[in-house]
Each structure stands twice: as structure tokens, then as C-alpha cells.
Amino acid sequence: MKTTPLTAIHEALGAKMTPFAGYNMPISYSGLKEEHHQVRNSVGVFDVSHMGEFIIRGKEALDLIQKVTSNDASKLAIGDAQYTCMPNNAGGIVDDCIVYRLTEEMCSDGEQAFMMVVNASNIEKDWAWITQANTFDTQLINISDQTALLAVQGPKAIEAMQPLTGTDLGGLKFYTFTKGTFAGIDNVLISATGYTGAGGLELYVSADKAAELWNAVMEAGESFGIKPIGLGARDTLRLEMGYCLYGNDIDDTTSPIEAGLGWITKTKKGEFISRDTFIKQREEGVSRRLVGFELPDERRVPRNGYPIVDEAGTTIGQVTSGTLSPSLSYPIGMGYVKEAYKAPGTTIYVQAGRKNLAAKVVRPPFYKGTEGK
């Protein structure tokens, strides 16, 4: 099992460790619910160094990005980031990822550079997929093992971290980034692409500087009550926002159109993998859709794989993610249902053993701030 550069710190803090995506990762420290509220209301820090990072640079770097991803990377200016996915040849999803357009200082004249951040469980698969698609004048560099990543999240994250850098953290718009000195460490990539819906920033740093950065972040956040947060709360936070988790809500068999990711599927940008499939799906429709649903009158949690049925008990879909929302205090979930059941307000039923739990289809995010409570 792999470890991150911060594993020893997590163990010293008494974190509950468990295998995740081939890594020994902290799932919780003080408890999932407490950590969840810590991020929603103040500031917490996640070790997400298990994520993968690829550098794609060269004269035709953009051409490769455009071929393997569904979004339109030609719209990216230097300092912009973009959520996207990599389709496979059957219209499924190899992975969802974030593409950063880097400065061109590391390139020769006429070249461009990008960083692609991928899911930990898919690093090898994604690397092989992009490599076989690279018929361009473009160099690929896998920097995953040399890169650590901290996510400092919560409404007080910017204020807490500002003393550590001369970069105006409050000026970072959502899905933008910059490079600068942070906590005395040079060449830190600072981005605002959070996965929690609570605001904050992400810090990409050389793996050998990870512990130094972690300690500086914890010290700077001490007066704000900063706490380390595990992957358990990361999952409940992302689900409250309706963000997809690869391997649950999307995978090699799900189309981005089915998954509600049509907004990152830019068929008008030109050729890319499975473009014709997505054009056809838009024209003819799809048979299932990923929806959000809530169960305000229940306590049982919908789990991945539970059948979704109609009033007569006929199977119409399947749960992909579910949790007892710490912010809302009732169960929420996502799952695929037949097209006829996708409209918000529709009543569906989650089959939990012998009981069918009534659920209402809603449009995420489930959590909308204090007004959502």
C-alpha cells in the first residue's frame, strides 16, 4: 500500500487510517460529523496528496488536451483551470479531472504547458490512456510521486492562510490559480478549485516540502481553530454539493450526458474522443439520468448499489452515492433513474432490504448555506 509524504503526521495525530485508492489514508481524526461542520463553519485541512498530476507540454499540447477531454481547453488563459472529463471510445468516462493552463516559462518558443490532475485510483489507467492518444509534438511527464497536495477548505481558510503569502488569496476567483511563495516555500501552485463547496484553496508543493507546509498551515490556522480533516468528511461535503465521485456516480460505463455533465461536453469545439456519440445522445436522448434525491422523513441511509423503484416496486434505477447529511440532518443521495423519473419533485423509492424508502428528486446542491438548513 502506498503512503503520502504526510502519513507519519496523520498517524501521530491519531487519525483512523484505511486503504483508499491503493493508499493508506486518514478517514477521520475527531469524527466525521465534527470534521464536516469544521469545514462548513470555519477551516480544515485535507491531505489529498494521493491525487495524480501530469504535465503536458509542447507545441501541440493543446491539441492533445482537446482530443482526450470533453471540455474546450482552448478557452483557458494562463492561470485558468477547467473541470472536464476524459471519454473512452464507448462514450463512457475514463476519469474526471481538472486541467490547469500553466505559464510557458518552462517551454520553448511556441509551446504551451498544462497540468492535469486526476483521481488517485486512476493514475496508471489515465497515464496509459493519454500516452496511447499522444500522436502529437507533445511531452508527457508524470509528477504524481513528486507532488503533494493540501486542500485548505472553509469560509475562514483565506483569512487564516493570507499571512503565509504575499499572493492576494482573496483575489483568486473560482477555478483560477497562481504560483508563488507560500510559508517560505517557493514555486507553490495555489488554486481555488475546491471539492467541498465551502470555499478555500489548494496547495500543490514538492513532496519533500509537504510536512513543512502542513506544519505552517496548522500553525497559521491555530487561532481560527483549524483541524485536520479526513476523507470521510470530504465525501459528505462533496455529496451535499452534488459533486460526482468517480467509481460511484461516474465510471467507464456512464456517459457525461447521462451524468448531468453536458455542460463540460463541448461537441462544437471540434473532434475529440466519442464526440459523435455525445452528439447522437443529445439529439436522440438517453435512457437514464443521474439525479439527486432526499429523504427528509427517513433515517436510513441510501447506499451505493441499492435499487431505486417506482410506486409499484418496479426497478427504475440504482443508488450511486448516499449519506446522512451532517448539515441537513436527513439522508441524501444520488443515483441513475429512467428518464421519465428525472424531474425535480418526482417521488421515487429506495429499496433498503424489505422496506422501500420514499425519496424526492431534487436538483443539487442539497446544501445551500444557512438558508438550506
Protein Blocks (a to p, Z undefined) as FASTA:
>chain_A
ZZdfklmmmmmnopacddeehiacdfbfnbpklmmmmmmmmcccddfklpccdddedjkl
mmmmmmmpmbdfklpcghiacddddddfkopafbacddddddfklpcehiacddddddfk
lmmmmmmmmmmmmmcdcddddfklmpccdddedjklmmmmmmmpcbdfklpcghiacddd
eehiahiacddfbfkongpadddddfklmmmmmmmmmmmmmmnopacddfklmmmmmmmn
opacehilgcfkbcfklnopmmmmcfknopcehklmmmmmmmnopabdcdddddfkbcbd
cdehiacddfkopafbdcfbdcddfklopacddddddfklmpghiacdddehjbccdddd
ddddfbgcjklZZ
